[in-house]
Amino acid sequence: MREDLRGQEFGRQLLEKAETEARQRNAKHAYLDTFSFQAPAFYEKSGYAEFSRLEDFPAGHTRYFLVKTL
């Protein structure tokens, strides 16, 4: 999300729309990945749980894999 758009709920709204679409298509889970320099806390606050991670990928950062039951 662009810096000037943060804090306006656009990310939350977009995520909710994607989850709604997934439910309509009978998906049971939503999976995503993010990096430590992006928004792992945002996704955890939205109900996602970490199920795996890659340390130092890319160098100096962590890649997180998250899942949410829909």
PDB file with one MODEL, atoms N, CA, C and O in Angstrom:
MODEL        1
ATOM      1  N   MET A   1       0.848  -1.163   0.000  1.00  0.00           N
ATOM      2  CA  MET A   1       0.000   0.000   0.000  1.00  0.00           C
ATOM      3  C   MET A   1       0.901   1.235   0.000  1.00  0.00           C
ATOM      4  O   MET A   1       1.870   1.298   0.756  1.00  0.00           O
ATOM      5  N   ARG A   2       0.587   2.199  -0.833  1.00  0.00           N
ATOM      6  CA  ARG A   2       1.349   3.452  -0.859  1.00  0.00           C
ATOM      7  C   ARG A   2       1.254   4.143   0.491  1.00  0.00           C
ATOM      8  O   ARG A   2       0.221   4.092   1.159  1.00  0.00           O
ATOM      9  N   GLU A   3       2.343   4.788   0.882  1.00  0.00           N
ATOM     10  CA  GLU A   3       2.401   5.486   2.180  1.00  0.00           C
ATOM     11  C   GLU A   3       1.232   6.445   2.365  1.00  0.00           C
ATOM     12  O   GLU A   3       0.629   6.480   3.438  1.00  0.00           O
ATOM     13  N   ASP A   4       0.903   7.224   1.335  1.00  0.00           N
ATOM     14  CA  ASP A   4      -0.142   8.240   1.469  1.00  0.00           C
ATOM     15  C   ASP A   4      -1.542   7.641   1.601  1.00  0.00           C
ATOM     16  O   ASP A   4      -2.486   8.352   1.945  1.00  0.00           O
ATOM     17  N   LEU A   5      -1.684   6.358   1.333  1.00  0.00           N
ATOM     18  CA  LEU A   5      -2.996   5.707   1.442  1.00  0.00           C
ATOM     19  C   LEU A   5      -3.145   4.881   2.717  1.00  0.00           C
ATOM     20  O   LEU A   5      -4.240   4.418   3.036  1.00  0.00           O
ATOM     21  N   ARG A   6      -2.059   4.700   3.434  1.00  0.00           N
ATOM     22  CA  ARG A   6      -2.116   3.899   4.657  1.00  0.00           C
ATOM     23  C   ARG A   6      -2.978   4.573   5.714  1.00  0.00           C
ATOM     24  O   ARG A   6      -3.049   5.799   5.793  1.00  0.00           O
ATOM     25  N   GLY A   7      -3.632   3.745   6.525  1.00  0.00           N
ATOM     26  CA  GLY A   7      -4.469   4.255   7.600  1.00  0.00           C
ATOM     27  C   GLY A   7      -5.877   4.611   7.167  1.00  0.00           C
ATOM     28  O   GLY A   7      -6.665   5.106   7.972  1.00  0.00           O
ATOM     29  N   GLN A   8      -6.207   4.367   5.905  1.00  0.00           N
ATOM     30  CA  GLN A   8      -7.543   4.698   5.402  1.00  0.00           C
ATOM     31  C   GLN A   8      -8.414   3.462   5.187  1.00  0.00           C
ATOM     32  O   GLN A   8      -9.478   3.547   4.574  1.00  0.00           O
ATOM     33  N   GLU A   9      -7.957   2.312   5.692  1.00  0.00           N
ATOM     34  CA  GLU A   9      -8.720   1.057   5.650  1.00  0.00           C
ATOM     35  C   GLU A   9      -8.784   0.412   4.264  1.00  0.00           C
ATOM     36  O   GLU A   9      -9.513  -0.564   4.088  1.00  0.00           O
ATOM     37  N   PHE A  10      -8.047   0.922   3.277  1.00  0.00           N
ATOM     38  CA  PHE A  10      -8.093   0.323   1.942  1.00  0.00           C
ATOM     39  C   PHE A  10      -7.571  -1.113   1.953  1.00  0.00           C
ATOM     40  O   PHE A  10      -8.153  -1.988   1.312  1.00  0.00           O
ATOM     41  N   GLY A  11      -6.489  -1.357   2.668  1.00  0.00           N
ATOM     42  CA  GLY A  11      -5.936  -2.706   2.742  1.00  0.00           C
ATOM     43  C   GLY A  11      -6.917  -3.681   3.364  1.00  0.00           C
ATOM     44  O   GLY A  11      -7.104  -4.785   2.853  1.00  0.00           O
ATOM     45  N   ARG A  12      -7.544  -3.286   4.459  1.00  0.00           N
ATOM     46  CA  ARG A  12      -8.528  -4.142   5.128  1.00  0.00           C
ATOM     47  C   ARG A  12      -9.707  -4.418   4.208  1.00  0.00           C
ATOM     48  O   ARG A  12     -10.168  -5.555   4.112  1.00  0.00           O
ATOM     49  N   GLN A  13     -10.201  -3.377   3.527  1.00  0.00           N
ATOM     50  CA  GLN A  13     -11.342  -3.546   2.629  1.00  0.00           C
ATOM     51  C   GLN A  13     -11.006  -4.479   1.470  1.00  0.00           C
ATOM     52  O   GLN A  13     -11.814  -5.331   1.101  1.00  0.00           O
ATOM     53  N   LEU A  14      -9.831  -4.321   0.903  1.00  0.00           N
ATOM     54  CA  LEU A  14      -9.412  -5.175  -0.205  1.00  0.00           C
ATOM     55  C   LEU A  14      -9.283  -6.626   0.248  1.00  0.00           C
ATOM     56  O   LEU A  14      -9.718  -7.538  -0.453  1.00  0.00           O
ATOM     57  N   LEU A  15      -8.691  -6.838   1.406  1.00  0.00           N
ATOM     58  CA  LEU A  15      -8.540  -8.188   1.944  1.00  0.00           C
ATOM     59  C   LEU A  15      -9.906  -8.815   2.210  1.00  0.00           C
ATOM     60  O   LEU A  15     -10.113  -9.986   1.892  1.00  0.00           O
ATOM     61  N   GLU A  16     -10.831  -8.067   2.778  1.00  0.00           N
ATOM     62  CA  GLU A  16     -12.179  -8.586   3.045  1.00  0.00           C
ATOM     63  C   GLU A  16     -12.893  -8.955   1.750  1.00  0.00           C
ATOM     64  O   GLU A  16     -13.585  -9.971   1.697  1.00  0.00           O
ATOM     65  N   LYS A  17     -12.734  -8.148   0.711  1.00  0.00           N
ATOM     66  CA  LYS A  17     -13.365  -8.463  -0.578  1.00  0.00           C
ATOM     67  C   LYS A  17     -12.785  -9.748  -1.164  1.00  0.00           C
ATOM     68  O   LYS A  17     -13.523 -10.574  -1.702  1.00  0.00           O
ATOM     69  N   ALA A  18     -11.478  -9.917  -1.062  1.00  0.00           N
ATOM     70  CA  ALA A  18     -10.843 -11.143  -1.564  1.00  0.00           C
ATOM     71  C   ALA A  18     -11.336 -12.359  -0.782  1.00  0.00           C
ATOM     72  O   ALA A  18     -11.595 -13.410  -1.369  1.00  0.00           O
ATOM     73  N   GLU A  19     -11.468 -12.224   0.533  1.00  0.00           N
ATOM     74  CA  GLU A  19     -11.950 -13.334   1.359  1.00  0.00           C
ATOM     75  C   GLU A  19     -13.407 -13.656   1.045  1.00  0.00           C
ATOM     76  O   GLU A  19     -13.786 -14.827   1.009  1.00  0.00           O
ATOM     77  N   THR A  20     -14.221 -12.640   0.820  1.00  0.00           N
ATOM     78  CA  THR A  20     -15.624 -12.851   0.459  1.00  0.00           C
ATOM     79  C   THR A  20     -15.721 -13.604  -0.860  1.00  0.00           C
ATOM     80  O   THR A  20     -16.506 -14.544  -0.987  1.00  0.00           O
ATOM     81  N   GLU A  21     -14.929 -13.193  -1.834  1.00  0.00           N
ATOM     82  CA  GLU A  21     -14.913 -13.880  -3.133  1.00  0.00           C
ATOM     83  C   GLU A  21     -14.470 -15.331  -2.961  1.00  0.00           C
ATOM     84  O   GLU A  21     -15.045 -16.228  -3.576  1.00  0.00           O
ATOM     85  N   ALA A  22     -13.473 -15.565  -2.145  1.00  0.00           N
ATOM     86  CA  ALA A  22     -12.995 -16.930  -1.907  1.00  0.00           C
ATOM     87  C   ALA A  22     -14.090 -17.789  -1.268  1.00  0.00           C
ATOM     88  O   ALA A  22     -14.276 -18.943  -1.654  1.00  0.00           O
ATOM     89  N   ARG A  23     -14.808 -17.236  -0.303  1.00  0.00           N
ATOM     90  CA  ARG A  23     -15.912 -17.978   0.340  1.00  0.00           C
ATOM     91  C   ARG A  23     -16.991 -18.320  -0.682  1.00  0.00           C
ATOM     92  O   ARG A  23     -17.521 -19.431  -0.678  1.00  0.00           O
ATOM     93  N   GLN A  24     -17.319 -17.368  -1.559  1.00  0.00           N
ATOM     94  CA  GLN A  24     -18.339 -17.607  -2.580  1.00  0.00           C
ATOM     95  C   GLN A  24     -17.927 -18.720  -3.537  1.00  0.00           C
ATOM     96  O   GLN A  24     -18.773 -19.365  -4.157  1.00  0.00           O
ATOM     97  N   ARG A  25     -16.632 -18.935  -3.650  1.00  0.00           N
ATOM     98  CA  ARG A  25     -16.109 -20.003  -4.505  1.00  0.00           C
ATOM     99  C   ARG A  25     -15.817 -21.269  -3.697  1.00  0.00           C
ATOM    100  O   ARG A  25     -15.128 -22.179  -4.158  1.00  0.00           O
ATOM    101  N   ASN A  26     -16.362 -21.300  -2.479  1.00  0.00           N
ATOM    102  CA  ASN A  26     -16.264 -22.454  -1.577  1.00  0.00           C
ATOM    103  C   ASN A  26     -14.854 -22.760  -1.079  1.00  0.00           C
ATOM    104  O   ASN A  26     -14.551 -23.903  -0.739  1.00  0.00           O
ATOM    105  N   ALA A  27     -14.006 -21.759  -1.036  1.00  0.00           N
ATOM    106  CA  ALA A  27     -12.671 -21.952  -0.459  1.00  0.00           C
ATOM    107  C   ALA A  27     -12.812 -22.092   1.052  1.00  0.00           C
ATOM    108  O   ALA A  27     -13.642 -21.423   1.668  1.00  0.00           O
ATOM    109  N   LYS A  28     -12.021 -22.940   1.632  1.00  0.00           N
ATOM    110  CA  LYS A  28     -12.053 -23.159   3.081  1.00  0.00           C
ATOM    111  C   LYS A  28     -10.944 -22.404   3.799  1.00  0.00           C
ATOM    112  O   LYS A  28     -11.049 -22.130   4.994  1.00  0.00           O
ATOM    113  N   HIS A  29      -9.882 -22.066   3.075  1.00  0.00           N
ATOM    114  CA  HIS A  29      -8.738 -21.367   3.659  1.00  0.00           C
ATOM    115  C   HIS A  29      -8.218 -20.319   2.683  1.00  0.00           C
ATOM    116  O   HIS A  29      -8.401 -20.428   1.471  1.00  0.00           O
ATOM    117  N   ALA A  30      -7.575 -19.318   3.229  1.00  0.00           N
ATOM    118  CA  ALA A  30      -6.859 -18.325   2.425  1.00  0.00           C
ATOM    119  C   ALA A  30      -5.397 -18.389   2.841  1.00  0.00           C
ATOM    120  O   ALA A  30      -5.080 -18.393   4.030  1.00  0.00           O
ATOM    121  N   TYR A  31      -4.525 -18.439   1.868  1.00  0.00           N
ATOM    122  CA  TYR A  31      -3.083 -18.497   2.113  1.00  0.00           C
ATOM    123  C   TYR A  31      -2.428 -17.266   1.509  1.00  0.00           C
ATOM    124  O   TYR A  31      -2.855 -16.777   0.463  1.00  0.00           O
ATOM    125  N   LEU A  32      -1.396 -16.772   2.165  1.00  0.00           N
ATOM    126  CA  LEU A  32      -0.638 -15.654   1.619  1.00  0.00           C
ATOM    127  C   LEU A  32       0.769 -15.677   2.176  1.00  0.00           C
ATOM    128  O   LEU A  32       1.069 -16.375   3.144  1.00  0.00           O
ATOM    129  N   ASP A  33       1.622 -14.892   1.539  1.00  0.00           N
ATOM    130  CA  ASP A  33       2.968 -14.720   2.079  1.00  0.00           C
ATOM    131  C   ASP A  33       3.317 -13.239   2.042  1.00  0.00           C
ATOM    132  O   ASP A  33       2.822 -12.485   1.205  1.00  0.00           O
ATOM    133  N   THR A  34       4.169 -12.850   2.958  1.00  0.00           N
ATOM    134  CA  THR A  34       4.591 -11.460   3.078  1.00  0.00           C
ATOM    135  C   THR A  34       5.999 -11.443   3.663  1.00  0.00           C
ATOM    136  O   THR A  34       6.509 -12.469   4.114  1.00  0.00           O
ATOM    137  N   PHE A  35       6.607 -10.290   3.650  1.00  0.00           N
ATOM    138  CA  PHE A  35       7.969 -10.143   4.155  1.00  0.00           C
ATOM    139  C   PHE A  35       7.980  -9.286   5.411  1.00  0.00           C
ATOM    140  O   PHE A  35       7.053  -8.518   5.666  1.00  0.00           O
ATOM    141  N   SER A  36       9.039  -9.430   6.185  1.00  0.00           N
ATOM    142  CA  SER A  36       9.159  -8.674   7.440  1.00  0.00           C
ATOM    143  C   SER A  36       9.141  -7.169   7.203  1.00  0.00           C
ATOM    144  O   SER A  36       8.746  -6.415   8.093  1.00  0.00           O
ATOM    145  N   PHE A  37       9.559  -6.717   6.025  1.00  0.00           N
ATOM    146  CA  PHE A  37       9.557  -5.281   5.729  1.00  0.00           C
ATOM    147  C   PHE A  37       8.228  -4.829   5.138  1.00  0.00           C
ATOM    148  O   PHE A  37       8.073  -3.660   4.785  1.00  0.00           O
ATOM    149  N   GLN A  38       7.268  -5.743   5.026  1.00  0.00           N
ATOM    150  CA  GLN A  38       5.945  -5.381   4.534  1.00  0.00           C
ATOM    151  C   GLN A  38       4.969  -5.318   5.706  1.00  0.00           C
ATOM    152  O   GLN A  38       5.096  -4.440   6.559  1.00  0.00           O
ATOM    153  N   ALA A  39       3.991  -6.236   5.766  1.00  0.00           N
ATOM    154  CA  ALA A  39       2.913  -6.060   6.739  1.00  0.00           C
ATOM    155  C   ALA A  39       2.491  -7.328   7.467  1.00  0.00           C
ATOM    156  O   ALA A  39       1.294  -7.613   7.511  1.00  0.00           O
ATOM    157  N   PRO A  40       3.407  -8.105   8.041  1.00  0.00           N
ATOM    158  CA  PRO A  40       2.949  -9.323   8.727  1.00  0.00           C
ATOM    159  C   PRO A  40       1.968  -9.046   9.861  1.00  0.00           C
ATOM    160  O   PRO A  40       1.033  -9.821  10.060  1.00  0.00           O
ATOM    161  N   ALA A  41       2.154  -7.973  10.600  1.00  0.00           N
ATOM    162  CA  ALA A  41       1.250  -7.655  11.717  1.00  0.00           C
ATOM    163  C   ALA A  41      -0.158  -7.338  11.217  1.00  0.00           C
ATOM    164  O   ALA A  41      -1.139  -7.676  11.880  1.00  0.00           O
ATOM    165  N   PHE A  42      -0.265  -6.697  10.064  1.00  0.00           N
ATOM    166  CA  PHE A  42      -1.577  -6.391   9.476  1.00  0.00           C
ATOM    167  C   PHE A  42      -2.358  -7.680   9.235  1.00  0.00           C
ATOM    168  O   PHE A  42      -3.538  -7.767   9.575  1.00  0.00           O
ATOM    169  N   TYR A  43      -1.707  -8.671   8.654  1.00  0.00           N
ATOM    170  CA  TYR A  43      -2.391  -9.927   8.352  1.00  0.00           C
ATOM    171  C   TYR A  43      -2.731 -10.703   9.618  1.00  0.00           C
ATOM    172  O   TYR A  43      -3.802 -11.305   9.700  1.00  0.00           O
ATOM    173  N   GLU A  44      -1.858 -10.702  10.587  1.00  0.00           N
ATOM    174  CA  GLU A  44      -2.155 -11.380  11.852  1.00  0.00           C
ATOM    175  C   GLU A  44      -3.336 -10.714  12.546  1.00  0.00           C
ATOM    176  O   GLU A  44      -4.181 -11.396  13.126  1.00  0.00           O
ATOM    177  N   LYS A  45      -3.400  -9.392  12.490  1.00  0.00           N
ATOM    178  CA  LYS A  45      -4.531  -8.654  13.058  1.00  0.00           C
ATOM    179  C   LYS A  45      -5.832  -8.988  12.317  1.00  0.00           C
ATOM    180  O   LYS A  45      -6.921  -8.873  12.879  1.00  0.00           O
ATOM    181  N   SER A  46      -5.708  -9.397  11.065  1.00  0.00           N
ATOM    182  CA  SER A  46      -6.872  -9.749  10.247  1.00  0.00           C
ATOM    183  C   SER A  46      -7.238 -11.223  10.365  1.00  0.00           C
ATOM    184  O   SER A  46      -8.086 -11.711   9.618  1.00  0.00           O
ATOM    185  N   GLY A  47      -6.609 -11.938  11.297  1.00  0.00           N
ATOM    186  CA  GLY A  47      -6.984 -13.317  11.558  1.00  0.00           C
ATOM    187  C   GLY A  47      -6.108 -14.376  10.918  1.00  0.00           C
ATOM    188  O   GLY A  47      -6.426 -15.562  11.003  1.00  0.00           O
ATOM    189  N   TYR A  48      -5.023 -13.987  10.286  1.00  0.00           N
ATOM    190  CA  TYR A  48      -4.108 -14.945   9.667  1.00  0.00           C
ATOM    191  C   TYR A  48      -3.101 -15.438  10.694  1.00  0.00           C
ATOM    192  O   TYR A  48      -2.698 -14.697  11.590  1.00  0.00           O
ATOM    193  N   ALA A  49      -2.702 -16.684  10.555  1.00  0.00           N
ATOM    194  CA  ALA A  49      -1.728 -17.288  11.466  1.00  0.00           C
ATOM    195  C   ALA A  49      -0.526 -17.773  10.663  1.00  0.00           C
ATOM    196  O   ALA A  49      -0.670 -18.337   9.578  1.00  0.00           O
ATOM    197  N   GLU A  50       0.632 -17.547  11.206  1.00  0.00           N
ATOM    198  CA  GLU A  50       1.860 -18.002  10.554  1.00  0.00           C
ATOM    199  C   GLU A  50       1.951 -19.524  10.628  1.00  0.00           C
ATOM    200  O   GLU A  50       1.745 -20.113  11.689  1.00  0.00           O
ATOM    201  N   PHE A  51       2.262 -20.160   9.487  1.00  0.00           N
ATOM    202  CA  PHE A  51       2.486 -21.603   9.510  1.00  0.00           C
ATOM    203  C   PHE A  51       3.894 -21.973   9.064  1.00  0.00           C
ATOM    204  O   PHE A  51       4.313 -23.121   9.207  1.00  0.00           O
ATOM    205  N   SER A  52       4.621 -21.004   8.527  1.00  0.00           N
ATOM    206  CA  SER A  52       6.007 -21.262   8.153  1.00  0.00           C
ATOM    207  C   SER A  52       6.710 -19.931   7.913  1.00  0.00           C
ATOM    208  O   SER A  52       6.073 -18.887   7.777  1.00  0.00           O
ATOM    209  N   ARG A  53       8.047 -19.995   7.866  1.00  0.00           N
ATOM    210  CA  ARG A  53       8.831 -18.798   7.564  1.00  0.00           C
ATOM    211  C   ARG A  53      10.174 -19.204   6.987  1.00  0.00           C
ATOM    212  O   ARG A  53      10.668 -20.306   7.222  1.00  0.00           O
ATOM    213  N   LEU A  54      10.748 -18.291   6.230  1.00  0.00           N
ATOM    214  CA  LEU A  54      12.104 -18.448   5.709  1.00  0.00           C
ATOM    215  C   LEU A  54      12.930 -17.311   6.277  1.00  0.00           C
ATOM    216  O   LEU A  54      12.724 -16.150   5.925  1.00  0.00           O
ATOM    217  N   GLU A  55      13.854 -17.638   7.145  1.00  0.00           N
ATOM    218  CA  GLU A  55      14.723 -16.626   7.743  1.00  0.00           C
ATOM    219  C   GLU A  55      15.759 -16.172   6.716  1.00  0.00           C
ATOM    220  O   GLU A  55      16.196 -16.948   5.866  1.00  0.00           O
ATOM    221  N   ASP A  56      16.133 -14.917   6.813  1.00  0.00           N
ATOM    222  CA  ASP A  56      17.182 -14.342   5.969  1.00  0.00           C
ATOM    223  C   ASP A  56      16.872 -14.506   4.480  1.00  0.00           C
ATOM    224  O   ASP A  56      17.762 -14.786   3.677  1.00  0.00           O
ATOM    225  N   PHE A  57      15.600 -14.328   4.125  1.00  0.00           N
ATOM    226  CA  PHE A  57      15.155 -14.439   2.736  1.00  0.00           C
ATOM    227  C   PHE A  57      14.136 -13.360   2.439  1.00  0.00           C
ATOM    228  O   PHE A  57      12.985 -13.482   2.858  1.00  0.00           O
ATOM    229  N   PRO A  58      14.516 -12.306   1.731  1.00  0.00           N
ATOM    230  CA  PRO A  58      15.866 -12.033   1.240  1.00  0.00           C
ATOM    231  C   PRO A  58      16.812 -11.680   2.388  1.00  0.00           C
ATOM    232  O   PRO A  58      16.388 -11.525   3.533  1.00  0.00           O
ATOM    233  N   ALA A  59      18.062 -11.560   2.069  1.00  0.00           N
ATOM    234  CA  ALA A  59      19.098 -11.331   3.082  1.00  0.00           C
ATOM    235  C   ALA A  59      18.701 -10.214   4.040  1.00  0.00           C
ATOM    236  O   ALA A  59      18.369  -9.105   3.622  1.00  0.00           O
ATOM    237  N   GLY A  60      18.742 -10.526   5.332  1.00  0.00           N
ATOM    238  CA  GLY A  60      18.420  -9.541   6.356  1.00  0.00           C
ATOM    239  C   GLY A  60      16.946  -9.434   6.685  1.00  0.00           C
ATOM    240  O   GLY A  60      16.562  -8.636   7.541  1.00  0.00           O
ATOM    241  N   HIS A  61      16.110 -10.224   6.021  1.00  0.00           N
ATOM    242  CA  HIS A  61      14.661 -10.162   6.223  1.00  0.00           C
ATOM    243  C   HIS A  61      14.097 -11.572   6.366  1.00  0.00           C
ATOM    244  O   HIS A  61      14.802 -12.564   6.184  1.00  0.00           O
ATOM    245  N   THR A  62      12.823 -11.636   6.693  1.00  0.00           N
ATOM    246  CA  THR A  62      12.137 -12.919   6.842  1.00  0.00           C
ATOM    247  C   THR A  62      10.917 -12.937   5.934  1.00  0.00           C
ATOM    248  O   THR A  62      10.211 -11.936   5.814  1.00  0.00           O
ATOM    249  N   ARG A  63      10.669 -14.074   5.295  1.00  0.00           N
ATOM    250  CA  ARG A  63       9.459 -14.274   4.496  1.00  0.00           C
ATOM    251  C   ARG A  63       8.512 -15.129   5.325  1.00  0.00           C
ATOM    252  O   ARG A  63       8.882 -16.212   5.778  1.00  0.00           O
ATOM    253  N   TYR A  64       7.289 -14.644   5.525  1.00  0.00           N
ATOM    254  CA  TYR A  64       6.281 -15.329   6.335  1.00  0.00           C
ATOM    255  C   TYR A  64       5.204 -15.933   5.441  1.00  0.00           C
ATOM    256  O   TYR A  64       4.804 -15.336   4.442  1.00  0.00           O
ATOM    257  N   PHE A  65       4.744 -17.113   5.810  1.00  0.00           N
ATOM    258  CA  PHE A  65       3.634 -17.779   5.141  1.00  0.00           C
ATOM    259  C   PHE A  65       2.498 -17.878   6.156  1.00  0.00           C
ATOM    260  O   PHE A  65       2.685 -18.364   7.271  1.00  0.00           O
ATOM    261  N   LEU A  66       1.318 -17.407   5.750  1.00  0.00           N
ATOM    262  CA  LEU A  66       0.191 -17.331   6.680  1.00  0.00           C
ATOM    263  C   LEU A  66      -1.048 -17.999   6.093  1.00  0.00           C
ATOM    264  O   LEU A  66      -1.176 -18.143   4.877  1.00  0.00           O
ATOM    265  N   VAL A  67      -1.960 -18.404   6.984  1.00  0.00           N
ATOM    266  CA  VAL A  67      -3.202 -19.047   6.580  1.00  0.00           C
ATOM    267  C   VAL A  67      -4.336 -18.534   7.469  1.00  0.00           C
ATOM    268  O   VAL A  67      -4.130 -18.158   8.623  1.00  0.00           O
ATOM    269  N   LYS A  68      -5.528 -18.533   6.897  1.00  0.00           N
ATOM    270  CA  LYS A  68      -6.732 -18.160   7.643  1.00  0.00           C
ATOM    271  C   LYS A  68      -7.851 -19.106   7.228  1.00  0.00           C
ATOM    272  O   LYS A  68      -8.061 -19.340   6.038  1.00  0.00           O
ATOM    273  N   THR A  69      -8.568 -19.649   8.206  1.00  0.00           N
ATOM    274  CA  THR A  69      -9.754 -20.444   7.913  1.00  0.00           C
ATOM    275  C   THR A  69     -10.883 -19.484   7.569  1.00  0.00           C
ATOM    276  O   THR A  69     -11.143 -18.524   8.294  1.00  0.00           O
ATOM    277  N   LEU A  70     -11.545 -19.758   6.459  1.00  0.00           N
ATOM    278  CA  LEU A  70     -12.615 -18.854   6.013  1.00  0.00           C
ATOM    279  C   LEU A  70     -13.966 -19.265   6.511  1.00  0.00           C
ATOM    280  O   LEU A  70     -14.960 -18.602   6.217  1.00  0.00           O
TER     281      LEU A  70
ENDMDL
END
